[in-house]
Amino acid sequence: MNAIKQLLQKLHDNKITVEEAYLKLKEAPFEDIGYAKVDLHRKLRQGESEVIYGAGKTPSQISGIIDVMKSHGQDTVLITRLSRESADELKLMGCNIDYHPDAKAGIYGKIPEPEGSSFILVSTGGTSDIPVAEEAALTAEVMGNRVIRLYDVGVSGLHRVLSHVDDIMSASVIIAVAGMEGALASVLGGLADCPVIAVPTSVGYGASFGGVSALLAMLNSCASGVSVVNIDNGFGAGYLASMINKIRTEGEKS
């Protein structure tokens, strides 16, 4: 249930007054802190709070944005594309960041407990694709989803995929992360009855053109139900997978 539904439910249950609800809705949709306009109504509009893109931002800027989010009730903040150096500096500044080096992501606060039994399956063609896959997996977990990781199951050893058919068949959505020729998404799309989100990575030799070959192969997949995000965009895949999985989770409640 998103924040605005919770607010209306409290009003319906007489836990808050009309005036209190009105003041809550009247809050400014963003806070301008000079170098950033922090979106405070993102969760009301889209169901998830704003995420900080760490690349190109100084630790001081990241810390300032986190402070604004905290002051408006956001308990968990995800910082993507965060360098180890910036994470270390944030910790020295007193900002308690849990840094995940594989994903190059930082998490301020606790990862929430997942709701429901449905889960997102995050898979990779090879070990070299794990950094992008971890960005996707952590994004989904921060947004309250159950995640199962299935790494290094590329098509050069198809038996590795087939040994996990039960998980593939049971997932509510699958994220397929692969470089080279990007064939994993088509294989999984041909096995699963759920949506498959394909993530091309920049892993591969010269003719892979930094992920373009995998991107084009995934776009041309003959498997139905495969959609594609941009090269190395683990965050985008994790966010979309969360939206899909939460539809299943809401269905379990009803």
Secondary structure, DSSP 8 states (H G I E B T S, - for coil): --HHHHHHHHHHTTSS-HHHHHHHHHS-SEEE-SS-EEESSHHHHHSS---EE-TT--HHHHHHHHHHHHHTT---EEEES--HHHHHHHHHTT--EEEETTTTEEEES------SS-EEEEEESSGGGHHHHHHHHHHHHHTT-EEEEE-S--GGGHHHHHTTHHHHHH-SEEEEEE-TT-THHHHHHHH-SS-EEEEE-S-S-GGGGGGHHHHHHHHT--STTEEE--TT-HHHHHHHHHHHHHHHHHHHH-
